[in-house]
Structures are given as C-alpha cells and as structure tokens.
Amino acid sequence: MNNIPRGAALAVLAMATTAATAGAASAAPAPAASPAVVDASDSPSPTSDLDRSAAIDAAVGAVSNAFNNGANDGKLFGGTIGAALGCPIGAITGGTLTVLVSAGTLTPVGVVGGCILGGVTGGGLGTLVGGALTGIPPLVGTATDQYNQLHAKGFVSAPLPAAQ
C-alpha cells in the first residue's frame, strides 16, 4: 500500500498553493479598465433588522456553546471527585455531614445512608464548582470576541460617552 503521511500531504498542498499564488502575483498587470458606471442596485443594501437579529442570535449561540463545551469536563470531574469525597465524609458522620459520630453509635444503615447522602451532596456541589471553574473562562473570551464582531459589523452601537 502506498501511504502518504498527513503532514507530508499538507506540506505539498501548502507549497503548491504558495507557488500558484506567487505565479499569479508576479504576472504582468492587466490593462486599466475604463471606469464603470455604478448602478444603485449593485451597492450593498443597509442591514435589516433580520440580519441584525440573526447575527445576535448566532453570537448568543456561540457564547452558549463555548460555555457548555468548557463546563462539561469540569462538571464530569467535579461531580466525580465530589461524590468520591462526599461518600466517606457522609459515612463517618452518619449522614449529618457536620458532626462525627462515634463508632459505637454508628449503625450499618447510618453508614450506607450517610454515604449516599454525602455522595449526592458532594457530587452536586462538585458539579457546580467544576462547571463554573472550567466554563467561565471560555464564556468570557467568546463573549468578548462576539461583541467585538457585532460592533465591527455595526450591529451593536458604540458605548455612550460618560455624562459630564
């Protein structure tokens, strides 16, 4: 079989593209064309409210996706770690999660119930904390980028100057 490594294929493609564009750039300039008459129908139309709404919807979707993608790993690991730590804490506290229970008063039902209660509590809190820690940075970065793009396209106006 004839296998070409992916990196080699990309390098050949990049060199071919560079050679093609360099050849076009070094060609003799085209003769000057006569000035064209600009027709009003050829000029770009002002942006409509539908364009603005679609752009804002796309920006909100991009921000939402960035947060969700970033938060998913944090939720998974935070919930797992929280449950793994919460179960033993719940087991040794008998489900109160605050007061240690002596070995003489701790029953097997209390250990199992405490483990379940601690695991659920720790897993829930771990999910919240992990999702926030890993989801907020991409949220801020993408929101800033999307706002700048909307502002550059004129869909979002410039901030008002401060009152004097």
C-alpha positions, 0 to 999 in steps of 0.5 A: 500500500502506498501511504502518504503521511498527513503532514507530508500531504499538507506540506505539498498542498501548502507549497503548491498553493504558495507557488500558484499564488506567487505565479499569479502575483508576479504576472504582468498587470492587466490593462486599466479598465475604463471606469464603470458606471455604478448602478444603485442596485449593485451597492450593498443594501443597509442591514435589516433588522433580520440580519441584525437579529440573526447575527445576535442570535448566532453570537448568543449561540456561540457564547452558549456553546463555548460555555457548555463545551468548557463546563462539561469536563469540569462538571464530569470531574467535579461531580466525580471527585465530589461524590468520591469525597462526599461518600466517606465524609457522609459515612463517618458522620452518619449522614449529618455531614457536620458532626462525627459520630462515634463508632459505637453509635454508628449503625450499618444503615447510618453508614450506607445512608450517610454515604449516599447522602454525602455522595449526592451532596458532594457530587452536586456541589462538585458539579457546580464548582467544576462547571463554573471553574472550567466554563467561565473562562471560555464564556468570557473570551467568546463573549468578548470576541462576539461583541467585538464582531457585532460592533465591527459589523455595526450591529451593536452601537458604540458605548455612550460617552460618560455624562459630564 
